[in-house]
Amino acid sequence: MSIIVGFVPTPAGEAALVAGIAEATLRKEDLVIVNSAREGALVDKSVAPSDLLADAARRAEDAGVTATVMQPPYLNDLADEFLEVARQVDASLIVIGLRHRSQVGKFILGSHAQRILMQADRPVLAVKAGNSHF
């Protein structure tokens, strides 16, 4: 089994990575770092540069955790695709970062994190940026 982390190059993504490494260390499990981009998108702010992903994997390895980086493209729905990857790797825990959004923003735009929380068939650890004590 493994811990799966949804990683984006943001403070929330960093918080998720830190928490994922801590959980993988505690549980003595591997870490799968997932960073996805919409297939065919020319620009996607959620895509992490390869050097940042390599650094994330190195940080896990430095903590004694075996890490794998995945960048599967998604076609339709990021939350569905992410949850499918969690099933494929038989994740024991999903770790995601949350960012602050207004109630109106949540209502109009929806939330990938909210959908992952509601639809996951396994435990989800949701962390906020700036509140990490790992």
N, C-alpha and C positions, 0 to 999 in steps of 0.2 A: 504494500500500500504506500501511498505517498500523499503529500500535502500539495495542493495546487493553489498558486497565487496568480490573481489577475493583476498584471503589472502594466502601468502606464507611466510615462515620464512626468509625474506630477507629485506634489507633496503627499497626496492620498495614496498614490502608487508606491511611493517610498515607504510609507507607514505599513502598507500591506506586505511589502517585501521583508521589512524588519520583523514583523509579526510572524510571517511565514517561516523565516529562518529560525526564529525562536521556537515555534511549534514543532518544526521538523527536528530540531536538536532535542527538544524535550521528549518527543515521541519516538526518536531514533528511526525516522522515516526519511525517504528521499523527498526532494522538493522539485516540483514542476512549475517553472515560471512561464506564464502564458501572456503573450502580447500580440493582439490581433489587429488587423486592418481590414477595412471593407475592400473586398476584391474589386479591382478596377478603379479604385479611388486614386487620383493623382496626388492628392495631399491629404494626410490624415495626422492630426496633432497627437493622436494616441499611440502612434507607432514610435517605438523607442529605437534610437540608432543602435547599430550592432555593437559598438563599443560600450554603450550603457548596459546592454543586455549581458555582454561578456563580463562586465564589472559586477553585475548582480549575481551571476553564477559564481564568480570568483569569491565574492563575499560569503556566499553560502558554503563554498568549499573551505574557506578559511575558518568557518565555524564548525567544520567537520561533517558537513551535510553534502551528500551527493546531489548535484543539481542538473536539471535538464531544461533547456530553453526551447520553447515552441512558439512559432509565429504562424498559426493557421489563419488563412484568410477566411472571412465570413461573407456569405452571400446575402442572407436575408436578415437575420436577427442575431446580434452579438450575444445576448443572454442565452439563447437556445444553443448556439454554437459552443459557447464556453461550457455550459452544462454537459454537452455531449462529450467534450474533451475530458471533463471530470469523470464521466462514466467510463470512457475508454481507458484512462489511466488508473481506474479504481481508486479515486481519491478518498481518503478517510476524512479529509477536512478541506473546505474551500475557504480561502482568505481573500477578502476584497477590501479596498479602501473606499471610504465615503468622503464626499466633499459636501460642504454646506450649500444647500439650495433653498430658495424661498418656496413657500407653499404653492405659489402661482407657477413657478418654474417646474415643480414636480408634477403639477396637474397638466400643464400644457405639453411638456416635453417627455414626460414619463421618466423612467430611470432604469438603466441596465442593472445597477446594483439592487434596486428594489425588486426587480423581476428575478434576479438570481436568488435573493433572500426568500422570496415567496415560492419559487418553483423548484428549488434544489431538493434532491432526494437524499441529501447527506448534510451533516452539520456545516454551518457557515459562520466564520468569524469575520465580523465587519469592524474595521478600525478607522479612526479619524486621524488625520494629519495633526501633528502637534501634541497628541495625547499619548504617544507611545512611551512606555516605561521599560522596554525590552533591552 
